[in-house]
Amino acid sequence: MSEEAGPDESMEEEELADEERSTSPACDLRSWLAGAPLLWRQSSYGAWLPNTLAAKTGNFAQQLQGGSDYVRKYAQHAGA
């Protein structure tokens, strides 16, 4: 029969595994590679992520103006 590890022993093993994972050079490199573009984007553009919605559509007031013009012209064309 094999003996199971007691609660103290299994916690010690988990803590050692956590320490080994947090000091991995590969993990540090991946974190830096993933974080560098985000830091650059924040410093360059003032935003953490790209705002593609605003880039494609403009501001909300212009959207409302264009939409109301479209509906008005359609109503005139359709004779409503």
C-alpha positions as CSV (number, residue, x, y, z in Angstrom):
1,M,0.0,0.0,0.0
2,S,1.2,3.5,-0.7
3,E,0.8,6.2,1.8
4,E,-1.0,9.4,0.8
5,A,0.7,12.7,1.5
6,G,-0.7,14.6,4.5
7,P,-2.3,18.0,4.0
8,D,1.0,19.7,5.1
9,E,3.1,17.8,2.7
10,S,0.8,18.4,-0.3
11,M,0.7,22.2,0.5
12,E,4.5,22.3,0.6
13,E,4.7,20.6,-2.8
14,E,2.2,23.1,-4.2
15,E,4.1,26.1,-2.8
16,L,7.4,24.8,-4.3
17,A,5.7,24.3,-7.7
18,D,4.3,27.8,-7.5
19,E,7.7,29.3,-6.7
20,E,9.3,27.4,-9.6
21,R,6.6,28.6,-12.0
22,S,6.9,32.3,-11.0
23,T,10.7,32.4,-11.5
24,S,10.7,30.8,-14.9
25,P,12.8,32.9,-17.4
26,A,10.5,31.8,-20.2
27,C,7.5,33.1,-18.3
28,D,9.2,36.4,-17.7
29,L,10.1,36.7,-21.4
30,R,6.5,35.9,-22.5
31,S,5.1,38.5,-20.1
32,W,7.5,41.1,-21.4
33,L,6.7,40.3,-25.1
34,A,3.0,40.4,-24.4
35,G,3.2,43.6,-22.3
36,A,5.6,45.7,-24.4
37,P,3.1,46.4,-27.2
38,L,0.4,47.3,-24.7
39,L,2.7,49.7,-22.9
40,W,3.8,51.2,-26.2
41,R,0.2,51.7,-27.3
42,Q,-0.7,53.3,-24.0
43,S,2.2,55.8,-24.2
44,S,1.7,56.5,-27.9
45,Y,-2.1,56.7,-28.3
46,G,-3.4,57.0,-24.7
47,A,-5.4,53.7,-24.9
48,W,-4.6,50.2,-23.9
49,L,-6.4,48.6,-26.8
50,P,-7.2,49.9,-30.3
51,N,-10.6,51.5,-30.6
52,T,-11.6,50.2,-34.0
53,L,-15.3,51.3,-33.6
54,A,-14.4,54.9,-33.4
55,A,-11.8,54.6,-36.2
56,K,-14.4,53.1,-38.6
57,T,-17.5,55.1,-37.7
58,G,-16.4,58.5,-36.4
59,N,-18.2,60.2,-33.5
60,F,-21.7,59.4,-32.3
61,A,-23.1,62.8,-33.2
62,Q,-22.1,62.3,-36.8
63,Q,-23.7,58.9,-36.8
64,L,-27.0,60.3,-35.6
65,Q,-26.9,63.1,-38.2
66,G,-26.1,60.7,-41.0
67,G,-28.8,58.2,-39.9
68,S,-31.5,60.8,-39.6
69,D,-30.6,62.2,-43.0
70,Y,-30.8,58.7,-44.5
71,V,-34.3,58.1,-43.0
72,R,-35.6,61.5,-44.1
73,K,-34.4,61.0,-47.7
74,Y,-35.8,57.5,-47.8
75,A,-39.2,58.8,-46.5
76,Q,-39.2,61.5,-49.2
77,H,-38.3,58.9,-51.9
78,A,-40.9,56.4,-50.8
79,G,-43.6,59.1,-50.6
80,A,-44.3,58.6,-46.9
